[in-house]
Amino acid sequence: MSLLSSLLTSYEMGRDMRHEVIVGVERRRRWREEEKLSILEKVGLNGATVSDVARCHDITRQHIYQWRQELRR
């Protein structure tokens, strides 16, 4: 099977797959130190996990872990 026919077969098989449409411009957000601290303080309040807080603020868990590490330095 040639590469082209392989790609076409893959395309045909995947036609019913879900496609995501991203609308708008993605950009990097800048967080002020006060905002970071405010978000970090919410972890643990009333049992809130890192995942809960991250989801609430539309950030990744890694942001919170990284900000914690920066704070420790």
Backbone as a chain_set.jsonl record, in Angstrom:
{"seq": "MSLLSSLLTSYEMGRDMRHEVIVGVERRRRWREEEKLSILEKVGLNGATVSDVARCHDITRQHIYQWRQELRR", "coords": {"N": [[0.853, -1.172, 0.0], [0.626, 2.168, -0.858], [1.946, 5.268, 0.425], [0.208, 7.407, -0.016], [-2.284, 6.12, -0.549], [-2.572, 4.896, 1.893], [-2.828, 7.106, 3.6], [-5.201, 8.183, 2.574], [-6.976, 6.097, 3.143], [-6.854, 6.137, 5.939], [-7.931, 8.644, 6.334], [-10.517, 8.285, 5.3], [-11.481, 6.39, 7.11], [-11.489, 7.883, 9.428], [-13.39, 9.811, 9.122], [-15.757, 10.133, 10.574], [-14.892, 10.996, 12.962], [-14.624, 13.129, 15.846], [-14.296, 16.629, 15.556], [-12.544, 19.477, 16.594], [-13.282, 22.853, 16.898], [-11.636, 25.811, 17.139], [-12.33, 28.932, 18.249], [-11.562, 32.327, 17.988], [-8.719, 34.118, 19.302], [-5.975, 32.55, 20.667], [-4.053, 33.296, 23.501], [-1.215, 34.069, 25.537], [-1.603, 34.415, 28.965], [-0.896, 36.893, 31.388], [0.0, 36.847, 34.717], [-0.382, 38.673, 37.633], [1.557, 39.031, 40.62], [-0.039, 39.239, 42.904], [-2.424, 38.085, 42.038], [-1.61, 35.448, 41.575], [-0.9, 34.67, 44.191], [-3.383, 34.895, 45.442], [-4.825, 32.883, 44.145], [-3.288, 30.638, 44.862], [-3.758, 30.604, 47.622], [-6.294, 29.567, 47.792], [-6.186, 26.856, 47.513], [-6.851, 24.028, 49.316], [-8.652, 25.295, 50.995], [-11.731, 24.722, 52.456], [-11.48, 22.106, 51.62], [-10.685, 22.196, 48.968], [-9.059, 21.017, 46.126], [-5.939, 21.036, 44.246], [-6.588, 20.557, 41.608], [-9.303, 21.315, 41.583], [-9.147, 24.093, 42.106], [-7.569, 24.936, 39.957], [-9.225, 24.302, 37.781], [-11.359, 25.998, 38.312], [-10.242, 28.477, 37.836], [-9.521, 28.325, 35.251], [-6.952, 27.353, 34.502], [-3.965, 25.331, 34.273], [-3.065, 22.524, 36.367], [-0.372, 22.443, 36.599], [0.414, 25.113, 36.499], [-0.211, 25.994, 39.089], [1.449, 24.34, 40.661], [3.928, 25.184, 39.718], [3.889, 27.914, 40.437], [3.827, 27.63, 43.204], [6.348, 26.548, 43.641], [7.95, 28.661, 42.759], [7.271, 30.528, 44.73], [8.355, 29.373, 47.004], [11.046, 29.765, 46.579]], "CA": [[0.0, 0.0, 0.0], [1.43, 3.387, -0.939], [1.709, 6.246, 1.488], [-0.99, 8.177, -0.363], [-3.487, 5.319, -0.327], [-2.657, 4.696, 3.335], [-3.381, 8.332, 4.165], [-6.597, 8.289, 2.162], [-7.732, 5.106, 3.913], [-6.939, 6.669, 7.299], [-8.866, 9.766, 6.282], [-11.853, 7.73, 5.121], [-11.863, 5.718, 8.359], [-11.636, 8.872, 10.477], [-14.342, 10.854, 8.747], [-16.773, 10.324, 11.595], [-14.261, 11.403, 14.208], [-14.975, 14.451, 16.34], [-13.364, 17.691, 15.22], [-12.663, 20.608, 17.494], [-13.13, 24.136, 16.247], [-11.212, 26.821, 18.091], [-12.763, 30.239, 17.801], [-10.884, 33.392, 18.714], [-7.262, 34.096, 19.327], [-5.386, 32.071, 21.914], [-2.931, 34.137, 23.883], [-0.68, 33.809, 26.861], [-2.053, 35.362, 29.975], [0.095, 37.333, 32.36], [-0.573, 36.847, 36.052], [0.31, 39.495, 38.621], [1.919, 38.275, 41.826], [-1.208, 39.226, 43.798], [-3.376, 37.107, 41.504], [-1.05, 34.123, 41.828], [-1.033, 34.395, 45.623], [-4.807, 34.716, 45.72], [-5.197, 31.549, 43.646], [-2.6, 29.651, 45.694], [-4.402, 30.566, 48.937], [-7.568, 28.842, 47.71], [-5.932, 25.414, 47.573], [-7.013, 23.526, 50.679], [-9.803, 25.903, 51.663], [-12.949, 23.9, 52.343], [-11.153, 20.858, 50.943], [-10.428, 22.406, 47.53], [-7.813, 20.43, 45.634], [-5.248, 21.789, 43.199], [-7.403, 20.4, 40.388], [-10.509, 22.134, 41.724], [-8.785, 25.509, 41.971], [-7.117, 25.155, 38.579], [-10.413, 24.265, 36.92], [-12.148, 27.191, 38.62], [-9.573, 29.655, 37.275], [-9.196, 28.007, 33.858], [-5.512, 27.186, 34.346], [-3.58, 23.937, 34.48], [-2.512, 22.214, 37.685], [1.044, 22.755, 36.544], [0.578, 26.521, 36.869], [-0.231, 26.098, 40.547], [2.667, 23.723, 41.181], [5.053, 26.053, 39.363], [3.809, 29.112, 41.262], [4.243, 27.225, 44.552], [7.807, 26.396, 43.621], [8.497, 30.02, 42.691], [7.042, 31.157, 46.023], [9.305, 28.797, 47.958], [12.383, 30.341, 46.321]], "C": [[0.896, 1.231, 0.0], [1.074, 4.323, 0.211], [0.43, 7.021, 1.22], [-2.254, 7.369, -0.11], [-3.679, 5.022, 1.154], [-3.269, 5.914, 4.019], [-4.851, 8.489, 3.818], [-7.465, 7.314, 2.934], [-7.911, 5.593, 5.346], [-7.945, 7.806, 7.363], [-10.295, 9.245, 6.183], [-12.351, 7.088, 6.417], [-12.164, 6.745, 9.442], [-12.64, 9.966, 10.182], [-15.355, 11.145, 9.835], [-16.187, 10.75, 12.935], [-14.662, 12.829, 14.567], [-13.882, 15.453, 15.966], [-13.613, 18.865, 16.146], [-12.403, 21.891, 16.718], [-12.772, 25.163, 17.32], [-11.536, 28.183, 17.511], [-12.034, 31.297, 18.625], [-9.379, 33.181, 18.715], [-6.8, 33.595, 20.686], [-4.204, 32.973, 22.238], [-2.434, 33.699, 25.253], [-1.186, 34.867, 27.811], [-0.896, 35.705, 30.898], [-0.601, 37.42, 33.715], [0.265, 37.738, 36.957], [0.579, 38.639, 39.857], [0.732, 38.166, 42.782], [-2.237, 38.192, 43.349], [-2.9, 35.681, 41.789], [-1.239, 33.741, 43.291], [-2.486, 34.124, 46.01], [-5.273, 33.323, 45.297], [-4.563, 30.476, 44.513], [-3.261, 29.505, 47.061], [-5.681, 29.742, 48.933], [-7.397, 27.331, 47.775], [-6.018, 24.995, 49.036], [-8.179, 24.138, 51.431], [-11.049, 25.075, 51.392], [-12.702, 22.629, 51.538], [-10.865, 20.981, 49.462], [-9.067, 21.828, 47.148], [-7.172, 21.35, 44.6], [-6.064, 21.726, 41.915], [-8.652, 21.27, 40.433], [-10.211, 23.606, 41.462], [-8.356, 25.827, 40.541], [-8.309, 25.226, 37.625], [-11.234, 25.545, 37.087], [-11.564, 28.437, 37.96], [-9.109, 29.439, 35.832], [-7.681, 28.028, 33.601], [-5.196, 25.71, 34.544], [-3.066, 23.753, 35.902], [-1.041, 22.599, 37.734], [1.323, 24.22, 36.88], [0.694, 26.643, 38.388], [1.036, 25.501, 41.147], [3.887, 24.603, 40.9], [5.056, 27.312, 40.234], [4.208, 28.807, 42.699], [5.758, 27.153, 44.656], [8.482, 27.767, 43.579], [8.379, 30.73, 44.033], [8.041, 30.658, 47.072], [10.703, 29.385, 47.799], [12.431, 31.697, 46.887]], "O": [[1.834, 1.311, 0.793], [0.044, 4.178, 0.868], [-0.349, 7.266, 2.141], [-3.201, 7.881, 0.486], [-4.81, 4.908, 1.625], [-4.117, 5.782, 4.901], [-5.656, 8.881, 4.663], [-8.575, 7.661, 3.338], [-8.999, 5.475, 5.909], [-8.713, 7.921, 8.318], [-11.181, 9.711, 6.899], [-13.52, 7.235, 6.774], [-13.017, 6.5, 10.295], [-12.726, 10.947, 10.921], [-15.769, 12.292, 10.002], [-16.907, 10.852, 13.929], [-14.997, 13.631, 13.695], [-12.692, 15.15, 16.052], [-14.758, 19.203, 16.444], [-11.426, 21.997, 15.976], [-13.513, 25.356, 18.285], [-11.077, 28.542, 16.427], [-11.911, 31.157, 19.842], [-8.86, 32.194, 18.194], [-7.179, 34.138, 21.724], [-3.447, 33.363, 21.349], [-3.146, 33.046, 26.017], [-1.194, 36.059, 27.501], [-0.021, 34.876, 31.146], [-1.677, 38.007, 33.829], [1.482, 37.576, 37.039], [-0.104, 37.643, 40.095], [0.521, 37.121, 43.398], [-2.846, 37.51, 44.172], [-3.683, 34.822, 42.192], [-1.68, 32.634, 43.6], [-2.772, 33.231, 46.808], [-6.029, 32.669, 46.016], [-5.224, 29.5, 44.868], [-3.319, 28.402, 47.604], [-6.105, 29.265, 49.986], [-8.351, 26.606, 48.059], [-5.328, 25.552, 49.889], [-8.65, 23.56, 52.411], [-11.374, 24.769, 50.244], [-13.6, 22.132, 50.858], [-10.806, 19.97, 48.762], [-8.054, 22.125, 47.781], [-7.785, 22.314, 44.141], [-6.212, 22.729, 41.217], [-9.017, 21.891, 39.434], [-10.915, 24.276, 40.706], [-8.734, 26.858, 39.984], [-8.382, 26.108, 36.77], [-11.74, 26.099, 36.112], [-12.301, 29.343, 37.571], [-8.396, 30.268, 35.268], [-7.199, 28.624, 32.638], [-6.064, 24.931, 34.94], [-2.678, 24.719, 36.559], [-0.529, 23.023, 38.77], [2.352, 24.534, 37.478], [1.589, 27.315, 38.9], [1.633, 26.094, 42.046], [4.768, 24.745, 41.748], [6.11, 27.73, 40.714], [4.857, 29.627, 43.348], [6.362, 27.628, 45.618], [9.467, 28.004, 44.28], [9.289, 31.456, 44.432], [8.508, 31.423, 47.916], [11.454, 29.49, 48.769], [13.456, 32.371, 46.789]]}, "num_chains": 1, "name": "protein.A"}
